[in-house]
Amino acid sequence: MNESTAANPLISNDEPRSISIFGYELIREILLPEILGKDTPEILYWAGKLLARKYPLNNYDKIVDFFEKASWGYLEMKSEQKNEMEFELTSPLIVSRVKTKAEQFFQLEAGFLAQQIQQQKKVITETFEHPLKKSNKVLFTVKWDQKDSI
């Protein structure tokens, strides 16, 4: 089977690039929900987990870099406790998404975060998203139970 033609986001490339917001949103917010139907959030969550397995990252800074390279936005860890972490995602793309029904579709990012933290902490994790319409941000809460080790 041929190698993927997608560029490896982990390869450092200093060449400035831009993406079309229209093209990105067209695929993500119109085409995918049309194809996936009512199961869109669940499928996107598992797709995010799959991407995390394909691009394992061994620390928080690399997750932040991945989010930026994937044009998902700027990710910041807000807190870490014994059994959970809270992240905040900001991006110009979020502004339009949190004001529409597309706000439920941050599941790709949620699944990606769940799997990355699971791989790093060696425990089963789950991520919950909390779009904040007034501040145009998304909060992600990653939770785990130390007894559920992998």
Secondary structure by P-SEA (a helix, b strand, c coil): cccccccccccccccbbbbcaaaaaaaaccccccccccaaaaaaaaaaaaaaaacccccaaaaaaaaaaacccbbbbccccccbbbbbbbcccaaaaaaccccccaaaaaaaaaaaaaaaacccbbbbbbbbccccbbbbbbbbbccccc
